[in-house]
Amino acid sequence: MTETTTAQTPRGTVTSRAPRATRRRRRSKVAYLYVLPAFVVFAIFLGVPFVQTFQYSFYDWDGLSAATWAGFANYLSVVQDEELRNAFAHALVLMVFYSVIPVAIALFLTALISRANTMRGMSFFRTALFLPQVIASVVVATIWVSIYSTDGLINQTLRAIGLGDLARVWLGDYSTALMAIGFVGTWLNIGLCLVLFLSGVGNIEPVLFEAARIDGASARREFFAITLPSLRGQIAVALTLTIVSALKTFDLVYITTKGGPGTSTTVPAFEAYNRAFNTGQVGSAAAVAIALTVVIMIVTALISRLQPKDVE
């Protein structure tokens, strides 16, 4: 015979704890039902293709004829193939332009804005900086192709100020093509980082800034003692978003240079596309995609360590 656990309340009435536990379990099961549709969509459109890609990575296959077992040869080629090594190296360079520089510039702008809350036109300033985030990447790439062209804005400006010798086809020069793409990434991500940091500054108690200014703290001291420590969470989010965007860059490269000149602007995502649809190396493309996914997961896990621990 089972016993029901009871507890005496301050008023002297007896209540049963077993039914409460049962109700909690029922609510927990109901909660899973709300998550189920999203999980099904995820499994169909992401989970199944990922498993198939992982399977393809162990075969030599051109996408049409019969596949042959390759084992880990495709993964070894990611390390041994010079073109693939260069593609990942280019992604590391883009990480500087997509992440490090935008975060540094956005932190500098945040320090200025936090000390000039009453500056006129601040709303327009924020909107203008965030505007690139709401423009389709295809449109952004097309605009910058025009800007970098022989008669584009940059070369016209250089000629107008007497520096015509520096004018060049920026996306067609081996020495400048990758940096030109990286600069577009910098322009895109500054606004994103700035909005994140400004939202973080808005959560800081104004009393802290007032006390620091009363004590005569300089702008530099105020930034490093109050603003920067309070933005750890936002910095971690900004680094995660911008580094991942650098690693999975495809559209900008595809539209602006298609990996050229030569292979000077190839990146992992473009290599995966090129090998799968242009050169008939589906197995190698799948291995590149899986390797890129693993790199992104590792980077994301490392950056998550910057997140401040919740204080209970």
C-alpha positions in Angstrom: 0.0 0.0 0.0 1.5 3.3 -1.0 1.7 6.3 1.3 1.2 9.9 0.3 3.8 12.3 1.7 2.2 15.1 3.5 3.4 18.4 5.0 2.0 20.5 7.8 1.5 24.1 6.8 1.7 27.1 9.2 -2.1 27.2 9.5 -2.3 23.6 10.4 -3.8 22.2 7.2 -2.3 19.2 5.6 -1.3 19.3 1.9 0.0 16.6 -0.4 3.3 17.0 -2.2 2.9 14.0 -4.5 0.2 15.6 -6.7 2.4 18.8 -7.0 5.3 16.7 -8.4 2.9 15.0 -10.8 1.6 18.4 -12.0 5.2 19.6 -12.6 5.9 16.5 -14.7 2.8 17.1 -16.7 3.7 20.7 -17.3 7.2 19.6 -18.4 5.8 17.2 -20.9 3.5 19.9 -22.3 6.5 22.2 -22.7 8.2 19.6 -24.9 5.1 19.7 -27.2 5.7 23.4 -27.8 9.3 22.7 -28.7 8.5 19.7 -30.9 7.5 21.7 -34.1 10.7 23.7 -34.1 12.7 20.5 -33.5 11.0 18.7 -36.4 11.8 21.6 -38.7 15.4 21.6 -37.5 15.8 17.8 -37.9 14.3 17.9 -41.5 16.1 20.9 -42.9 19.3 20.9 -40.9 19.8 17.6 -39.1 19.2 15.2 -42.0 21.3 17.2 -44.5 24.1 17.4 -42.0 24.2 13.6 -41.5 24.1 13.1 -45.3 27.0 15.6 -45.7 29.0 13.8 -43.1 28.3 10.5 -45.0 29.4 12.0 -48.3 32.6 13.2 -46.8 33.9 9.6 -46.7 33.4 9.0 -50.4 34.9 10.0 -53.7 31.8 11.1 -55.6 31.1 13.5 -58.5 27.4 13.8 -57.7 26.3 11.6 -60.6 28.2 8.4 -61.0 28.7 5.7 -58.4 30.6 6.7 -55.3 33.7 4.9 -54.1 34.9 4.7 -50.4 37.7 7.1 -49.6 37.9 6.8 -45.8 39.6 9.8 -44.2 41.3 10.9 -47.4 39.0 13.9 -47.9 39.7 15.1 -44.4 43.5 14.6 -44.9 43.3 16.8 -48.0 41.9 19.6 -45.9 45.3 19.7 -44.2 47.5 18.6 -47.1 45.9 20.4 -50.0 47.6 23.8 -50.4 44.5 25.4 -51.8 42.3 24.3 -48.9 45.0 25.4 -46.4 45.1 28.8 -48.1 41.3 29.1 -48.0 41.3 28.6 -44.2 44.2 31.0 -43.9 42.2 33.6 -45.8 39.3 33.1 -43.4 41.7 33.9 -40.5 42.7 37.1 -42.2 39.0 38.0 -42.7 38.4 37.4 -39.0 40.7 40.4 -38.3 38.6 42.6 -40.6 35.2 41.2 -39.7 35.7 40.9 -36.0 38.8 42.5 -34.4 38.7 45.9 -36.1 34.8 46.4 -35.9 34.8 45.5 -32.2 37.7 47.9 -31.5 36.1 50.7 -33.5 32.7 50.1 -31.9 34.2 50.2 -28.4 35.9 53.5 -29.2 32.6 54.9 -30.5 30.8 53.6 -27.5 33.2 55.3 -25.2 32.6 58.6 -27.0 28.8 58.3 -27.1 28.6 57.2 -23.4 30.1 60.6 -22.5 28.0 62.6 -25.0 24.5 61.4 -24.4 23.1 64.8 -25.3 24.9 65.1 -28.6 22.5 66.2 -31.3 21.7 63.8 -34.1 22.6 60.7 -32.1 19.6 58.8 -33.4 20.6 59.5 -37.0 24.2 58.5 -36.2 23.2 55.2 -34.8 20.8 54.4 -37.6 23.4 55.3 -40.3 25.9 53.0 -38.7 23.5 50.1 -38.4 22.0 50.6 -41.9 24.5 48.1 -43.6 23.0 45.3 -41.5 19.5 45.7 -43.0 20.8 45.8 -46.6 20.9 42.5 -48.5 24.4 41.1 -48.8 24.0 40.8 -52.6 23.2 44.5 -52.8 26.1 45.3 -50.5 28.5 43.3 -52.7 27.2 44.8 -55.9 27.7 48.3 -54.5 31.2 47.7 -53.4 32.1 46.1 -56.8 31.2 49.5 -58.3 33.1 51.4 -55.6 36.3 49.3 -56.2 36.1 49.4 -60.0 38.6 51.3 -62.2 36.4 54.4 -62.4 34.8 53.8 -59.0 34.6 56.2 -56.1 37.9 55.2 -54.5 40.0 55.6 -57.6 38.3 58.9 -58.5 39.0 60.3 -55.1 42.6 59.3 -55.3 43.0 61.0 -58.6 41.2 64.1 -57.4 43.7 64.5 -54.5 46.7 63.9 -56.6 47.3 60.2 -55.6 46.4 58.7 -59.0 49.4 56.5 -58.8 47.7 54.5 -56.1 44.6 53.9 -58.1 44.1 50.2 -59.2 41.5 47.6 -59.7 41.3 46.7 -56.0 39.4 43.5 -56.5 41.6 42.3 -59.3 45.0 42.9 -57.6 46.5 39.9 -55.9 47.9 42.1 -53.1 44.7 44.0 -52.3 41.7 41.8 -53.2 41.4 40.0 -49.9 41.9 43.2 -47.9 39.2 44.9 -50.0 36.7 42.1 -49.2 37.8 42.4 -45.5 37.1 46.1 -45.5 33.6 45.5 -46.7 33.2 43.2 -43.7 34.5 45.9 -41.4 32.0 48.3 -42.8 29.2 45.8 -42.3 29.9 44.8 -38.7 30.7 48.1 -37.1 27.1 49.0 -36.8 26.1 45.6 -35.4 28.8 45.8 -32.7 28.0 49.4 -31.8 24.3 48.6 -31.3 25.2 45.7 -29.0 27.6 47.8 -27.0 25.2 50.8 -26.7 22.5 48.4 -25.4 24.9 47.2 -22.8 25.9 50.7 -21.8 22.2 51.5 -21.4 22.0 48.7 -18.7 24.8 50.3 -16.6 23.6 52.3 -13.6 24.0 56.0 -14.4 25.1 56.6 -10.8 28.4 54.8 -11.6 29.2 57.3 -14.3 28.1 60.3 -12.2 30.3 59.1 -9.3 33.3 58.6 -11.5 32.9 62.1 -13.0 32.4 63.7 -9.6 35.7 62.0 -8.5 37.4 63.5 -11.6 37.9 60.3 -13.5 39.2 60.8 -17.0 37.4 59.4 -20.0 40.0 56.6 -20.3 39.7 55.7 -16.7 35.9 55.7 -16.9 35.9 53.4 -19.9 38.3 50.8 -18.5 36.9 50.8 -15.0 33.2 50.9 -15.7 32.2 50.6 -19.4 34.5 47.8 -20.5 33.9 45.4 -17.6 30.2 45.9 -17.9 30.2 44.9 -21.6 31.8 41.5 -21.3 28.6 39.8 -22.3 28.0 42.0 -25.3 31.6 41.7 -26.4 31.3 37.9 -26.3 28.2 38.1 -28.4 29.7 40.5 -30.9 32.9 38.3 -31.2 30.8 35.2 -31.8 28.6 36.8 -34.5 31.4 38.5 -36.3 33.9 35.6 -36.2 31.3 33.2 -37.4 30.3 35.5 -40.2 34.0 35.7 -41.2 34.4 32.0 -41.2 31.3 31.3 -43.3 31.7 34.1 -45.7 30.5 33.1 -49.2 28.2 35.7 -50.8 30.7 38.6 -50.8 33.5 36.4 -52.3 31.2 34.8 -54.8 29.8 38.1 -56.1 33.0 40.3 -56.0 35.8 38.0 -57.0 34.7 34.3 -57.3 37.8 33.4 -55.4 40.2 35.3 -57.7 42.4 36.7 -58.9 43.8 33.1 -59.0 43.0 31.7 -55.6 43.9 34.8 -53.6 40.4 35.3 -52.1 39.2 31.7 -51.7 37.5 30.9 -48.4 36.3 27.5 -47.0 32.6 28.1 -47.8 33.4 29.1 -51.4 35.7 26.1 -51.8 32.9 23.8 -50.6 30.6 25.3 -53.2 33.1 25.3 -56.0 34.2 21.7 -55.4 30.6 20.4 -55.1 29.0 22.2 -58.1 31.9 23.2 -60.4 34.7 20.6 -60.2 32.6 17.5 -59.2 34.4 16.8 -55.9 31.3 16.3 -53.7 33.2 14.2 -51.2 35.9 16.8 -50.8 33.4 19.6 -50.6 31.5 17.7 -47.8 34.7 17.3 -45.8 35.5 21.0 -46.1 32.0 21.8 -44.9 32.3 19.4 -41.9 35.7 20.8 -41.1 34.4 24.4 -41.2 31.5 23.4 -39.0 33.9 21.9 -36.4 36.0 25.0 -36.5 33.0 27.3 -35.9 31.8 25.2 -33.0 35.3 25.3 -31.4 35.6 29.0 -31.8 32.1 29.6 -30.4 32.9 27.4 -27.4 36.1 29.3 -26.7 34.4 32.7 -27.0 31.6 31.6 -24.7 34.2 31.5 -21.9 34.2 35.3 -22.0 30.5 35.4 -21.0 30.1 36.5 -17.4 28.8 34.0 -15.0 25.3 34.6 -13.7 25.3 35.7 -10.2 22.4 34.3 -8.2 
